[in-house]
């Protein structure tokens, strides 16, 4: 027995040394719980996790490592670190988490390639002249309602860690009727909504397109763009309520550069302040505060979360980050473009980035040409009011929209 101990002790000691020396090279972070599998679960709040991640960034640095249900998660808190890992080395760090729940709803890889082909920076410019095509939207439109329901199902399924099946993929094989398998019902309902979103709009046309990929790309395009652009528009309106002086400065620029017509994307280069205002709106209140990436090399399989909110509100990058100040983007100050933070990095950047930027610019330009946004005198039913700036504004709207 004694010789066996002499043999075993060095082996155990060597394993412990290698294990802990390897862990010492991991990014720092809060100490996980000693309870098996719990990790840092109780350290993460249920809402506004990005603020906690930013606090950890101030304490531990650019990269923070935590553990959750036996999985390692690395949080990136600075723009420079995100650029280095997710853009420069995107081939290493751009795998997606397995996320069986969202994969139950739809397949993404082929549609992503087609989406990228149609919505690159160069191709998006081809759509500038298109205002409306083919289908008029009515109040409580059934297609829009299906799209909204499908989009909610997709967002719910894509939340990291929202379903146990994402943490333990083997659970995807259990039947729906078993206790604890309610995610199977959610996935089935989401899959049905996704199918409706892909097929219903095409069924209204005699010469409808039957190609599966085309239908899927169209559905994904609408479902994702509707939420992203709508949220960006709401942020813009909130910013105008918060910063009336910035609204007035943009209106003065529009009046000075453009008169007797609505602005278009061709006017963009002549409206530097409005461009700066749109960038500041993207930075000030991000639509998606956190981005998820996978494949971190130390250790392999670590999920990487980009704390986009923390980057956009980093005082080391943006002076007085909680103030709405479009002037920060006037001139060449070397500040990161908020769009590169808001829409992600590398191969996993949002493919609809340029379309969303164009849509937000057009909304801001046309709205501020015709309206002044101010707090409503009565908070119910509307928290703000849109007042026509001058008598000709109504004619501009009626003749152009």
FENNOR-V609248 format. One record per backbone hydrogen bond with DSSP energy under -1.0 kcal/mol. CO is the residue of the C=O (numbers start at 0). NH is the residue of the N-H. E is the energy in kcal/mol with one decimal. If there is no record, write none. Layout:
co:CO nh:NH e:E
co:CO nh:NH e:E
This chain:
co:0 nh:4 e:-2.1
co:1 nh:5 e:-2.2
co:2 nh:6 e:-1.5
co:3 nh:7 e:-2.6
co:4 nh:8 e:-2.8
co:7 nh:11 e:-2.8
co:8 nh:12 e:-2.8
co:9 nh:13 e:-2.7
co:10 nh:14 e:-2.5
co:11 nh:15 e:-2.6
co:12 nh:16 e:-2.2
co:13 nh:17 e:-2.6
co:14 nh:18 e:-2.8
co:15 nh:19 e:-2.6
co:16 nh:20 e:-2.4
co:17 nh:21 e:-2.0
co:18 nh:22 e:-2.0
co:19 nh:23 e:-1.7
co:21 nh:24 e:-1.3
co:22 nh:25 e:-1.7
co:27 nh:64 e:-2.5
co:34 nh:37 e:-1.2
co:36 nh:68 e:-1.1
co:37 nh:40 e:-1.8
co:38 nh:32 e:-2.6
co:39 nh:42 e:-1.7
co:47 nh:50 e:-1.2
co:48 nh:52 e:-2.4
co:49 nh:53 e:-1.9
co:50 nh:54 e:-2.0
co:51 nh:55 e:-2.4
co:52 nh:56 e:-2.1
co:53 nh:57 e:-1.9
co:54 nh:58 e:-1.4
co:55 nh:59 e:-3.6
co:56 nh:60 e:-1.9
co:61 nh:76 e:-2.7
co:63 nh:74 e:-3.3
co:65 nh:72 e:-2.9
co:66 nh:39 e:-3.7
co:67 nh:70 e:-2.0
co:70 nh:67 e:-2.9
co:71 nh:302 e:-2.2
co:72 nh:65 e:-2.8
co:73 nh:304 e:-2.9
co:74 nh:63 e:-2.0
co:75 nh:306 e:-3.0
co:77 nh:81 e:-1.9
co:78 nh:82 e:-2.7
co:79 nh:83 e:-2.3
co:80 nh:84 e:-2.3
co:81 nh:85 e:-2.9
co:82 nh:86 e:-1.4
co:82 nh:87 e:-2.5
co:86 nh:89 e:-1.3
co:88 nh:91 e:-1.5
co:88 nh:92 e:-1.8
co:94 nh:293 e:-1.7
co:98 nh:102 e:-1.7
co:99 nh:103 e:-1.4
co:101 nh:105 e:-1.4
co:107 nh:111 e:-2.5
co:108 nh:112 e:-1.6
co:109 nh:113 e:-1.8
co:110 nh:114 e:-2.8
co:111 nh:115 e:-2.6
co:112 nh:116 e:-1.8
co:113 nh:117 e:-1.7
co:114 nh:118 e:-1.7
co:119 nh:123 e:-2.6
co:122 nh:125 e:-1.4
co:123 nh:126 e:-1.8
co:124 nh:127 e:-1.2
co:126 nh:129 e:-1.7
co:137 nh:140 e:-1.1
co:140 nh:144 e:-2.3
co:141 nh:145 e:-2.2
co:142 nh:146 e:-2.4
co:143 nh:147 e:-2.5
co:144 nh:148 e:-2.3
co:145 nh:149 e:-2.7
co:146 nh:150 e:-2.4
co:147 nh:151 e:-2.2
co:148 nh:152 e:-2.0
co:149 nh:153 e:-2.2
co:150 nh:154 e:-2.5
co:151 nh:155 e:-2.4
co:152 nh:156 e:-2.1
co:153 nh:157 e:-1.7
co:158 nh:161 e:-1.9
co:162 nh:165 e:-1.7
co:163 nh:167 e:-2.7
co:167 nh:170 e:-2.4
co:168 nh:171 e:-2.1
co:169 nh:172 e:-1.6
co:170 nh:173 e:-1.6
co:174 nh:177 e:-1.2
co:177 nh:180 e:-1.9
co:180 nh:183 e:-1.8
co:181 nh:185 e:-1.9
co:182 nh:186 e:-2.7
co:183 nh:187 e:-2.4
co:184 nh:188 e:-2.7
co:185 nh:189 e:-2.4
co:186 nh:190 e:-2.6
co:187 nh:191 e:-2.2
co:188 nh:192 e:-2.2
co:189 nh:193 e:-2.4
co:190 nh:194 e:-2.1
co:191 nh:195 e:-2.3
co:192 nh:196 e:-2.6
co:193 nh:197 e:-1.6
co:194 nh:198 e:-1.8
co:195 nh:199 e:-2.6
co:198 nh:202 e:-1.5
co:201 nh:204 e:-1.4
co:204 nh:207 e:-1.0
co:210 nh:214 e:-2.1
co:211 nh:215 e:-2.6
co:212 nh:216 e:-2.9
co:213 nh:217 e:-2.2
co:214 nh:218 e:-2.2
co:215 nh:219 e:-2.8
co:216 nh:220 e:-2.9
co:217 nh:221 e:-2.2
co:218 nh:222 e:-2.7
co:219 nh:223 e:-2.6
co:220 nh:224 e:-2.2
co:221 nh:225 e:-2.7
co:223 nh:227 e:-2.3
co:224 nh:228 e:-2.8
co:225 nh:229 e:-1.5
co:226 nh:230 e:-2.4
co:227 nh:231 e:-2.1
co:228 nh:232 e:-2.4
co:229 nh:233 e:-2.2
co:230 nh:234 e:-2.0
co:231 nh:235 e:-2.2
co:232 nh:236 e:-2.3
co:233 nh:237 e:-2.5
co:234 nh:238 e:-2.5
co:235 nh:239 e:-2.1
co:236 nh:240 e:-1.8
co:237 nh:241 e:-1.9
co:238 nh:242 e:-2.5
co:242 nh:246 e:-1.7
co:243 nh:247 e:-2.4
co:244 nh:248 e:-2.0
co:245 nh:249 e:-2.1
co:246 nh:250 e:-2.3
co:247 nh:251 e:-2.5
co:248 nh:252 e:-1.8
co:249 nh:253 e:-2.3
co:250 nh:254 e:-2.6
co:251 nh:255 e:-2.0
co:252 nh:256 e:-2.4
co:253 nh:257 e:-2.7
co:263 nh:266 e:-1.5
co:264 nh:267 e:-1.4
co:266 nh:269 e:-1.4
co:267 nh:270 e:-1.6
co:270 nh:274 e:-2.2
co:271 nh:275 e:-2.2
co:272 nh:276 e:-2.5
co:273 nh:277 e:-2.3
co:274 nh:278 e:-2.1
co:275 nh:279 e:-2.4
co:276 nh:280 e:-2.1
co:277 nh:281 e:-1.9
co:278 nh:282 e:-2.0
co:279 nh:283 e:-3.2
co:280 nh:284 e:-1.3
co:288 nh:308 e:-2.2
co:290 nh:305 e:-3.2
co:292 nh:303 e:-4.5
co:298 nh:301 e:-1.4
co:301 nh:294 e:-1.3
co:301 nh:295 e:-1.7
co:302 nh:73 e:-3.0
co:303 nh:292 e:-5.0
co:304 nh:75 e:-2.9
co:305 nh:290 e:-2.3
co:305 nh:307 e:-1.9
co:306 nh:310 e:-1.9
co:307 nh:311 e:-2.3
co:308 nh:312 e:-1.1
co:310 nh:313 e:-1.2
co:313 nh:316 e:-1.9
co:313 nh:317 e:-2.9
co:319 nh:322 e:-1.8
co:324 nh:327 e:-1.6
co:325 nh:328 e:-2.2
co:326 nh:329 e:-1.7
co:336 nh:339 e:-1.5
co:337 nh:341 e:-3.3
co:338 nh:342 e:-2.3
co:342 nh:349 e:-3.5
co:344 nh:347 e:-1.1
co:345 nh:348 e:-1.5
co:349 nh:352 e:-1.5
co:351 nh:355 e:-2.6
co:352 nh:356 e:-2.5
co:353 nh:357 e:-2.3
co:354 nh:358 e:-2.5
co:355 nh:359 e:-2.5
co:356 nh:360 e:-2.4
co:357 nh:361 e:-2.5
co:358 nh:362 e:-2.4
co:359 nh:363 e:-2.6
co:360 nh:364 e:-2.9
co:361 nh:365 e:-2.7
co:362 nh:366 e:-2.5
co:363 nh:367 e:-2.3
co:364 nh:368 e:-1.3
co:365 nh:369 e:-1.5
co:366 nh:370 e:-3.2
co:369 nh:388 e:-2.6
co:371 nh:386 e:-2.2
co:373 nh:384 e:-3.0
co:382 nh:375 e:-1.1
co:384 nh:373 e:-1.9
co:386 nh:371 e:-2.1
co:389 nh:392 e:-1.7
co:391 nh:395 e:-2.2
co:392 nh:396 e:-2.1
co:393 nh:397 e:-2.8
co:394 nh:398 e:-2.4
co:395 nh:399 e:-1.1
co:396 nh:400 e:-2.1
